[in-house]
């Protein structure tokens, strides 16, 4: 019995077929997400929704040899972004992604759209959140004329796979677009309407493991879940006692909590089993390391020394050599892209001395800076959860391919480090979700016990 998981990322899309009985990976197919649309506006980040559907369908075609035995399909997707659909269930707008900056544009009052909506509703909202985008388009009078609902890209893909015309949204994605109340898990329609928006655009909420429909060949399709929740589900051996550190383009720390908890520096996100993820999300991570690599490339190019090789391998090797040196460490604040709370915050480099002002220590300083920001989020966790932590799970290529960063993480959190057995954590988590939603397992605990247990080499 096979289960499929699809992860729709900002830059890539992955499909994984797994054996539901033991979690063995049967097939992995992935492709670059080339759906990004060009724009004359520096703040605009959009993608063509139907192109993403085409890419998913091409991955399914690539897996045809194993597709007949697939029973159910789970989907995870990039969070926060939205698109609009018509009454026929077709996209009538691009996907406005989580990276979109229109929410930071200023109104005549001098406040940004995100700031004004936050003040009007009492919710902590940021640019890139779907309902900030909806507010901007409402204020501008630019809502698509034939639009009847908004939805996530994951739910749009689910609709197209099973020919559904009306989107629904899982609470894990609903919370990411804004104006969502916890712990009762509902949109605050009253505040939305008071801010001048039409609540009829909101999709119907579904909870836990809701089925969107069946494909033409009889496979059950679940409504999409957030990629953060899917990655956690696909990366940890058990929910409790695990700190997940993910470093990709951005970076995050995530911890499971069975009870609701609030912190001014953490996001409390609904998990699919009725519990919660406490998440510290940074806008930097691999993106900051990429900025440093580009800096080195620019320096070499300026002096006529550049070839076409990537510098990452050399940077990682230099970092491994430098962390054993007894040299005062450069203190690097890697918030080069701001933070959720302070979008205009800048990065910094401090503690420069003659014996540490060199490429090796600059690289180490960047790595420390990325982890320091995540460690700051960890310190905001409730004491009872901190005391229960027994392992550090790491995911994302930003740390998976960097031995120096792994060593720093072990030292910083003083926890044994484990890697997810499946590198495509979000797609694998979507598959586990589908195994529960289709009734193969009674709950996530049982599914994890069976599907995370294999130590086969193909992982």
Secondary structure, DSSP 8 states (H G I E B T S, - for coil): -EEEEEEE-SSEEEEEEEETTT--EEEEEEEE---B---SSTT--EE-HHHHHHHHHHHHHHTHHHHTTEEEEEEEE-SS-BEEE-TTS-B-S-EE-TT--GGGSB-TTS-BHHHHHHHHH-----TT-HHHHHHHHHHHT-S-TT--EEE-HHHHHHHHHHT-SS-EEEHHHHHHHS-EETTTTEE-HHHHHHTT--GGGS-EEE-SS-EEEE-TTS-EEE--EEHHHHHHHHH-SSSTTEEEEEESSSEEEEEEESS----TTSEEEE-TTS-EEEEEEES-SHHHHHHHHHHHHHHHHHTT---SS-SHHHHHHHHHHHTTS-----EEE--TT--SS-TT---EEE---TTT-SHHHHHHHHHHHHHHHHHHHHTTS-HHHHHH--EEEEESHHHHT-HHHHHHHHHHHTSEEEE-SSS-HHHHHHHHHHHHHTTSSSSHHHHHHHHT----TT-
